[in-house]
Every structure is written in structure tokens, then in C-alpha cells.
Amino acid sequence: NRTSLNMLWQYVGAAFCTVVLTVYASNSERRRSLMQLFLFLCFGLAVHGLHQYFVSMPADRRAFELDPVAVMRMAGIEAQVGSQEYQQFRNRVHSTEPFATFALANSLAVVLSVATVLGFGLAIGEWLKKRTLRSIIPWLLITLVIGVVLILTKSRAAWIGGAIGMAGLIADFC
């Protein structure tokens, strides 16, 4: 059932994106606004990922070390210390990769990889338009925060995808 429900929401999301992009993004200014909105949402995900990495995940690890059975019970898992379920939960708690609102760090990494390329592209576009450092600093700072969390996810596939995107972007502007 969970797989079917996830697939349903993917189709609903795809339909919604199609409608928004065909109706709302009818000119370049609106498309740019949608890209900026996506970048700001990804910045929020990155901030949440940083909070997880520096605050909530270390607290979860400390709580697990103090009383693993109680932590597992709060998560709805009834398992004995040393069991396979215990080991899987322990590995998840000791993982350092932030995942923000996603189930996996790799899922977050894919989205942040796209956002990193987009943020860099917006910075280059601003530079080509205005030729002032002041106009690109906000885009570079947002992209830097997103890029740091992308690195923390340790997703090599997303890193490679981002590098290919950056190379294509640089090739396009040259």
C-alpha cells in the first residue's frame, strides 16, 4: 500500500507541475520566479538539514546511547538488543547524513544537486546582466549553504550529477 500511495502522489505532483508550468510559466519572468521559489524552498531544506546534522541527530544519538529500548519504543519498534531490527535502527541513528524532510539522504541530495546548479546559474545570470558583486552575493550564499548540505549527504551520485550540471552550465555560458 505504501508504494502505491507514493506512486499516486508522484503522479499527482507530476500533473500539478505540468499544469503550473504550462499555465503559470508563460513568460521568462514567471519562469525565473518559479526557479527562485524552488531555490528558496531548497534553501529551507538545507537549513533543516544543517539543524539535523548539528542539533537533532547528535541529540538522538545521545538519547539512544542512554536508553536504546526506550528510543525504539517511542519510534514504534519492539526489538531486543542485538536483534537485526535493533542493528538497523542503531545504524540509522548513528548515520550522520542529513535527510531533511525526505526518507533518505540520497533523495535530499538529488534535489539539492539541482538547486546548486540552479543557484550557480542564477548568480552567473545576474553577473552577466548587472556586472556587480552585490547582485550575485545572495545567490552565491544560498548556493553555498545548499552545497554544504549536499556534501554532508555523502551522495556520490548526486555529486556527479551536480558536477555534470555545472559543466554544462559553464559550457553554455562560455
Secondary structure in CASP SS format (residue, H / E / C, confidence):
PFRMAT SS
TARGET T0000
AUTHOR 0000-0000-0000
METHOD secondary structure of the structure
MODEL  1
N C 1.00
R H 1.00
T H 1.00
S H 1.00
L H 1.00
N H 1.00
M H 1.00
L H 1.00
W H 1.00
Q H 1.00
Y H 1.00
V H 1.00
G H 1.00
A H 1.00
A H 1.00
F H 1.00
C H 1.00
T H 1.00
V H 1.00
V H 1.00
L H 1.00
T H 1.00
V H 1.00
Y C 1.00
A C 1.00
S C 1.00
N C 1.00
S H 1.00
E H 1.00
R H 1.00
R H 1.00
R H 1.00
S H 1.00
L H 1.00
M H 1.00
Q H 1.00
L H 1.00
F H 1.00
L H 1.00
F H 1.00
L H 1.00
C H 1.00
F H 1.00
G H 1.00
L H 1.00
A H 1.00
V H 1.00
H H 1.00
G H 1.00
L H 1.00
H H 1.00
Q H 1.00
Y H 1.00
F H 1.00
V H 1.00
S H 1.00
M H 1.00
P H 1.00
A H 1.00
D H 1.00
R H 1.00
R H 1.00
A H 1.00
F H 1.00
E H 1.00
L H 1.00
D C 1.00
P H 1.00
V H 1.00
A H 1.00
V H 1.00
M H 1.00
R H 1.00
M H 1.00
A C 1.00
G C 1.00
I C 1.00
E C 1.00
A C 1.00
Q C 1.00
V C 1.00
G C 1.00
S C 1.00
Q H 1.00
E H 1.00
Y H 1.00
Q H 1.00
Q H 1.00
F H 1.00
R H 1.00
N H 1.00
R H 1.00
V H 1.00
H H 1.00
S C 1.00
T C 1.00
E C 1.00
P C 1.00
F C 1.00
A C 1.00
T C 1.00
F C 1.00
A C 1.00
L C 1.00
A H 1.00
N H 1.00
S H 1.00
L H 1.00
A H 1.00
V H 1.00
V H 1.00
L H 1.00
S H 1.00
V H 1.00
A H 1.00
T H 1.00
V H 1.00
L H 1.00
G H 1.00
F H 1.00
G H 1.00
L H 1.00
A H 1.00
I H 1.00
G H 1.00
E H 1.00
W H 1.00
L H 1.00
K H 1.00
K H 1.00
R C 1.00
T C 1.00
L H 1.00
R H 1.00
S H 1.00
I H 1.00
I H 1.00
P H 1.00
W H 1.00
L H 1.00
L H 1.00
I H 1.00
T H 1.00
L H 1.00
V H 1.00
I H 1.00
G H 1.00
V H 1.00
V H 1.00
L H 1.00
I H 1.00
L H 1.00
T C 1.00
K C 1.00
S C 1.00
R H 1.00
A H 1.00
A H 1.00
W H 1.00
I H 1.00
G H 1.00
G H 1.00
A H 1.00
I H 1.00
G H 1.00
M H 1.00
A H 1.00
G H 1.00
L H 1.00
I H 1.00
A H 1.00
D H 1.00
F H 1.00
C C 1.00
END
